[in-house]
Amino acid sequence: MHVLFVHQNFPAQFGHIARFLTDQHGYRCSFISEKPAAKDGQFERIQYQPTGGATEQNHPCTRTFENQIWHSQAVFDTLSNRPDIQPDLIVGHSGFVSTLFLRELYDCPIINYFEYFYRTRDSDMDFRHDLPVSEPTALLRARARNATLLLDLENCDAGYSPTDWQRARLPKEFQPKLSTIFDGLDESIWKPIANPRRQVGSWKIPSDMKVVTYVSRGMESMRGFDIFMKLAQRLCQDRQDVVFFVVGEDRVAYGGDLRFTEGKTFKQWVLANAQYDLSRILFTGRVSAMDLANLFSVSDLHVYLTAPFVLSWSLMDALSCGATVLASDTGPVQEMVQHEKNGLLVDFFDVDAMAQMAHRVLDDPQAAAPLGTAAREMILDKYTMQKCLPQMVDLYRSVLDP
């Protein structure tokens, strides 16, 4: 059995399932991506290279579609020149590249992974009402960005999303062919560490200091970086026994923050607009998975904030490590965190309530520890690779032998 995975990146969401298929079921798995061609362990990695893309002459609302078509054409052309690649199943991420054209090359089932369907109301686009509103063109462009997803929804034999919340955002008429299957956490990495190192890089954490953590791919409004900084500022003023570790890069990964930051990154813009004690708010940059698991195990309180958008892996990692989590009471989070059961939920904008909950945890971390224990149990019950990957295999088999 040969499965071909299609994604701009490698291995992206498909690394765990590809290894599971090869190791446990004897499947052959190949990847086509923009990454250089290579034999990567048991996988062949095939490189595609777009020969064009959107330009300023394209209408702003069509540029995403234009880029996706160039990527999809490149995938088709590359595989057309590889007659030895004859998959029994195609699995693709519907985002930067589409599986649509592969119908003309292969007579096999296609499964698509659907991560996010853009909407302009009750969504990430209108959630941050405290910041400058999006220009009309941005709203129009968001609607047009769904074009390839809609084509893939019609074209695929089956699809899936990682959470119920993300699946529910897809058009109702396609939901009968969609499943909810999480990618699967490696609990051998994301687990509580009994005696974690009280050190992050060159920073040594005194034994009498409490630790608050914040993790995000980029420092941006979508993930509430500015709200977190207000919380950190408040806690620094109120108490001397706390230090903050901010993990992530100084960039905007999602959203349109740069439209109002006057040439600064969002982090620079936030720091320029208030006074912060940067001797106690420490920016680590990116860290390894093992170091992050150690930091979650040191953390007395992990803060996760998000607009209604794709759920971050960092939240799931923190829950799996048994961290006490204080999170925004927004749609994607509510699926994972139940208030006072396996974490704490608070209004995204209510820094006062956030600070009160944070003080409660920091005053007595041991009293809050059962929340982290329950979070770990939830992950083990539903979201590990051992739980999720067999569900994915069942989905694959359902289209191979309907």
C-alpha positions in Angstrom: 0.0 0.0 0.0 1.5 3.3 -1.1 0.3 6.6 0.5 1.4 9.9 -1.1 1.3 12.9 1.2 1.0 16.4 -0.3 2.1 19.5 1.6 4.2 22.6 0.9 6.3 21.7 4.0 7.8 18.4 5.2 6.7 16.4 7.2 4.2 19.0 8.7 1.1 17.3 10.1 1.8 14.0 8.4 5.1 12.9 10.1 3.5 10.9 12.9 1.0 9.0 10.7 3.5 8.3 8.0 5.9 6.6 10.5 2.9 4.7 12.1 1.9 3.4 8.6 5.4 2.3 7.7 6.4 0.9 11.1 3.1 -0.7 12.2 1.4 -1.6 8.9 4.2 -1.9 6.3 2.9 0.8 4.1 5.1 2.8 1.7 4.9 6.5 2.3 6.1 9.3 0.0 6.0 13.0 0.4 5.9 15.8 -2.2 6.8 19.2 -0.9 8.9 22.3 -1.6 11.7 20.8 0.5 14.7 19.5 -1.4 14.4 15.9 -2.7 15.9 13.3 -0.4 15.6 9.9 1.0 14.5 10.8 4.6 14.7 7.6 6.6 12.0 5.3 5.3 10.4 8.1 3.2 11.1 9.4 -0.2 10.8 13.2 -0.4 10.0 14.6 -3.8 10.5 18.3 -4.5 8.2 20.4 -6.5 9.1 24.0 -7.6 6.5 26.5 -8.7 7.5 28.5 -11.7 5.3 31.4 -11.1 3.0 33.1 -8.6 0.9 36.1 -7.8 2.1 39.6 -8.6 0.9 43.1 -7.9 -1.0 43.0 -11.2 -3.2 40.3 -9.7 -6.3 41.5 -7.8 -5.5 41.4 -4.0 -8.4 39.0 -3.6 -7.1 36.5 -6.1 -3.5 36.3 -5.1 -3.8 33.5 -2.6 -5.7 31.4 -5.3 -3.1 32.3 -7.9 -0.3 31.1 -5.7 -2.1 27.9 -4.8 -2.7 27.2 -8.5 1.0 27.6 -9.3 1.9 25.3 -6.5 -0.7 22.7 -7.5 0.4 22.8 -11.1 4.0 22.3 -10.0 2.9 19.2 -8.0 1.1 17.9 -11.0 4.0 18.5 -13.4 6.6 17.0 -11.0 4.5 13.8 -10.5 3.8 13.5 -14.2 7.5 13.0 -14.7 7.6 10.3 -12.1 5.7 7.3 -13.6 7.1 5.1 -10.8 4.9 7.0 -8.3 1.6 5.2 -8.4 -0.2 5.8 -5.0 -3.1 3.9 -3.7 -4.1 6.9 -1.6 -3.4 10.6 -1.6 -3.5 12.6 1.6 -3.1 16.4 1.3 -3.2 19.5 3.4 -5.7 21.9 1.8 -4.0 25.2 2.2 -1.0 26.2 0.2 -1.4 23.5 -2.4 -4.4 21.6 -3.6 -4.9 17.9 -4.5 -7.4 18.9 -7.1 -5.3 18.4 -10.2 -4.1 14.9 -9.1 -7.5 13.6 -10.1 -6.3 13.9 -13.7 -3.1 11.9 -12.9 -4.2 9.1 -10.5 -7.3 6.9 -10.1 -7.2 6.6 -6.4 -9.0 8.0 -3.3 -8.1 11.5 -2.0 -8.3 12.6 1.6 -7.8 16.2 2.5 -6.9 17.8 5.9 -8.9 21.0 6.4 -7.4 23.3 9.0 -9.3 26.5 8.8 -12.2 28.1 6.8 -12.1 31.8 6.8 -15.1 33.9 7.9 -15.4 37.6 8.4 -18.0 37.6 11.2 -17.6 36.0 14.7 -14.1 35.1 13.7 -10.5 36.1 14.1 -11.2 39.0 11.7 -13.6 40.9 13.9 -12.6 39.6 17.3 -9.9 42.2 18.2 -12.3 45.1 18.4 -9.8 47.0 20.5 -7.4 47.3 17.6 -7.7 49.1 14.3 -10.4 47.4 12.1 -9.5 45.5 9.0 -9.8 47.4 5.7 -12.6 46.3 3.5 -10.2 44.7 1.0 -8.9 42.4 3.8 -12.5 41.2 4.4 -13.1 40.6 0.8 -9.8 38.7 0.5 -10.7 36.5 3.4 -13.8 35.4 1.7 -11.9 34.7 -1.6 -9.2 32.7 0.3 -11.7 29.8 0.7 -11.8 29.1 -3.0 -9.3 26.3 -3.1 -10.7 24.8 0.1 -14.1 24.7 -1.5 -12.7 22.9 -4.6 -10.9 20.4 -2.3 -14.1 19.9 -0.2 -16.0 18.9 -3.4 -13.2 16.9 -4.9 -12.0 14.8 -1.9 -13.4 11.4 -1.0 -13.2 12.2 2.7 -11.7 14.9 4.8 -10.8 15.7 8.4 -10.0 18.5 10.8 -8.1 18.3 14.1 -10.8 19.7 16.4 -14.6 19.8 16.4 -14.5 23.6 16.5 -12.4 23.7 13.3 -14.6 21.2 11.5 -17.7 23.1 12.5 -16.5 26.2 10.6 -16.5 24.4 7.3 -19.7 24.6 5.2 -22.5 22.5 6.6 -23.2 20.8 3.2 -19.8 19.2 3.3 -19.6 18.1 6.9 -21.1 14.7 6.4 -17.9 13.7 4.6 -15.6 15.2 7.3 -14.3 13.6 10.5 -12.6 15.1 13.6 -9.2 13.5 14.2 -6.4 15.2 16.1 -2.9 14.8 14.8 -1.7 13.0 17.9 0.7 14.1 20.6 3.9 12.2 21.5 3.4 11.8 25.2 6.9 10.4 25.6 8.1 14.0 24.9 5.2 16.0 26.2 5.0 14.7 29.7 5.5 16.0 33.2 9.2 15.9 34.3 9.6 14.9 37.9 12.7 17.0 38.6 12.9 19.6 35.9 15.9 21.8 35.5 15.3 25.3 36.8 17.2 26.9 33.9 16.2 28.2 30.5 19.2 28.9 28.3 21.5 31.1 30.4 18.7 32.0 32.8 18.8 30.3 36.2 15.5 30.4 38.1 15.9 30.9 41.8 14.0 28.4 43.9 11.9 31.1 45.5 10.7 32.5 42.2 7.4 31.5 40.6 7.4 30.9 36.9 4.7 32.0 34.4 5.1 30.9 30.7 3.7 32.1 27.4 4.4 30.3 24.1 3.5 31.3 20.6 5.0 30.9 17.1 5.0 34.6 16.8 4.3 37.7 19.0 1.0 38.9 17.6 -2.5 40.0 18.4 -4.1 36.8 17.2 -2.5 35.0 20.1 -3.0 37.9 22.6 0.7 38.8 23.1 -0.3 42.4 24.0 -2.9 41.1 26.5 -0.3 38.8 28.1 2.1 41.7 28.4 -0.5 43.7 30.3 -1.0 40.7 32.6 2.7 40.4 33.1 3.0 44.1 33.8 0.3 43.9 36.4 1.8 40.9 38.1 5.3 42.4 38.2 3.8 45.4 39.9 1.9 43.3 42.4 4.6 40.8 43.4 8.3 40.3 43.5 8.3 36.5 43.4 7.5 35.9 39.7 9.5 35.6 36.5 8.0 35.3 33.0 9.3 33.3 30.1 8.0 34.1 26.6 8.8 31.5 24.0 8.5 32.3 20.3 9.8 34.4 17.5 9.5 38.2 17.0 7.3 38.0 14.0 3.6 38.0 12.9 2.6 34.5 11.7 -1.1 35.2 11.4 -3.3 38.3 10.8 -2.7 41.8 9.7 -0.9 43.5 12.7 1.7 45.2 10.5 -1.0 47.4 9.1 -1.0 49.6 12.2 2.5 49.0 13.8 4.2 51.8 11.8 7.0 49.7 10.5 7.6 47.9 13.8 7.0 44.2 14.6 4.0 43.7 16.9 6.3 42.9 19.8 8.3 46.2 19.2 5.0 48.1 19.0 3.7 46.6 22.2 6.9 47.2 24.1 7.0 50.8 22.8 3.6 51.6 24.2 4.1 50.9 27.9 6.8 50.3 30.5 7.7 46.7 31.3 10.2 45.1 33.7 12.2 43.3 31.1 14.5 42.0 33.8 11.7 39.6 34.8 10.0 39.2 31.4 12.5 37.1 29.5 12.2 36.4 25.7 13.8 33.0 24.9 13.2 32.8 21.1 12.5 29.3 19.8 13.5 26.4 22.0 13.7 22.7 21.4 10.8 20.4 22.2 12.7 18.8 25.1 13.5 22.2 26.6 9.9 23.4 26.2 8.6 20.2 27.9 11.1 21.0 30.8 9.9 24.6 30.9 6.2 23.5 31.1 7.2 21.2 34.0 8.9 24.2 35.8 6.0 26.5 35.1 3.6 27.4 37.9 1.2 28.9 35.4 1.0 28.7 31.7 -1.0 31.4 29.9 -2.6 30.7 26.5 -4.6 33.3 24.7 -6.1 33.1 21.2 -8.7 34.8 19.0 -11.2 32.3 17.4 -8.6 30.7 15.1 -6.7 27.5 14.6 -5.8 26.0 18.0 -2.1 26.1 18.8 -0.1 22.9 19.4 1.5 24.7 22.4 -1.7 24.5 24.4 -2.0 20.8 23.8 1.7 20.4 24.7 1.3 22.3 27.9 -1.8 20.3 28.9 0.1 17.1 28.2 2.9 18.2 30.4 0.5 18.7 33.3 0.9 22.5 33.4 -1.7 24.6 35.2 -3.2 26.5 32.3 -5.0 29.9 32.3 -6.6 30.3 28.9 -8.9 32.6 27.0 -12.6 31.6 27.0 -12.8 31.4 23.2 -14.3 28.7 21.0 -11.2 26.7 20.0 -10.0 26.6 23.7 -13.4 25.6 25.2 -13.1 22.3 23.5 -10.0 21.4 25.4 -10.2 23.3 28.7 -13.1 23.0 31.1 -13.0 25.8 33.7 -12.0 24.6 37.2 -11.7 21.0 35.9 -8.5 20.8 33.9 -7.6 24.5 33.6 -8.9 28.0 34.1 -10.8 30.1 31.5 -11.1 33.9 31.4 -12.4 36.5 29.1 -9.7 37.3 26.6 -9.9 41.1 27.3 -10.4 41.0 31.1 -6.9 41.6 32.5 -8.4 42.2 35.9 -10.0 38.8 36.1 -6.9 37.3 34.5 -4.7 38.8 37.2 -7.0 37.6 40.0 -6.8 34.0 38.7 -3.1 34.2 38.2 -2.6 35.4 41.8 -4.7 32.6 43.1 -2.5 30.0 41.3 0.8 31.7 42.2 -0.2 32.1 45.9 -0.6 28.3 46.1 0.7 26.4 43.1 0.2 23.0 44.8 -3.5 23.8 45.3 -3.9 24.3 41.6 -1.8 21.3 40.6 -4.9 18.9 40.3 -5.9 21.0 37.3 -2.7 20.0 35.5 -3.1 16.4 36.5 -6.6 16.4 35.0 -5.3 18.0 31.9 -2.7 15.3 31.4 -5.3 12.6 31.9 -7.5 14.2 29.2 -4.6 14.2 26.8 -3.8 10.6 27.5 -7.5 9.6 27.1 -8.1 11.3 23.8 -5.2 13.0 22.1 -2.0 10.9 22.1 -0.7 9.3 19.0 -1.8 5.9 20.4 -5.4 7.2 20.4 -5.4 9.3 17.2 -3.3 7.4 14.7 -5.5 4.3 14.6 -8.5 6.6 14.0 -6.6 8.0 11.0 -5.9 4.6 9.7 -9.5 3.7 10.0 -10.3 6.8 7.9 -7.8 5.8 5.2 -9.2 2.3 5.1 -12.8 3.6 4.8 -12.0 5.2 1.4 -9.7 2.4 0.2 -12.4 -0.3 0.9 -15.7 1.6 1.1 
